[in-house]
């Protein structure tokens, strides 16, 4: 991934792509709807951060 900033909140995303270790996101499941929050120019370029992933899951669960 190119950027180190979350395309949703602008915070650091903790991306480890290209590093020696596997990125944290490789072990996560991202609900399809979360990608609708990412600007088109950032899709498949910038990683979503853990905080935004968690917040989205909580909101999704609250909706039932």
N, C-alpha and C positions, 0 to 999 in steps of 0.2 A: 504494500500500500504506500502511496506517496506521502500522505500527510500524517502529522502527529496530533492533529486537532480533530475533535468530533464534529461532523458536519451538522449535527443537530444543536448542540449547546455551545460549541466553540472551545470547550475545555480539552485538556490533554486526554488522548484516548488510550494511552498505554500500549500502542501497537508495537509488536515485536517482530513483525514481518521483516524478513531479511536478516534477522539476528540469529545467533546460534541456537537459542531456545525457541520452542514452538510458542506462538502467540496464544494468549489466554482465550481469544475468541474461537480458536480451533476446537475448543471443548464446550462451546456454548451453542445453543439453538436460538436462532433469531426468528421471531414470529414474522411472517411475510409482511404484515401491515406496517412494521417499523420502517421499512425501506421507503414507504410513501412520505415519510417525514424528511428524507434526505433530498437536498436539492439535486436536480438532474446532473449538474456538472460535477458533483461529488460521488455519484453512484459508482461503486467498484473502484474508487480511488482513495477514499478516506474512511477509516474505521469508526464505527459507532462506539462510544465509550461504555464502560460497565454501568455507570450511573444512569445513562439514558436507557440502556437495555433494561435495567431493573425497574426504572420508573414506568416504562412502557408495559412491562409484564404486570406490574401492580395495577395500572389503569385498566389493562385488558381483563384481568381477573375480577376487578370491581364491576365491570360491565356485565360479567357473567357470560 
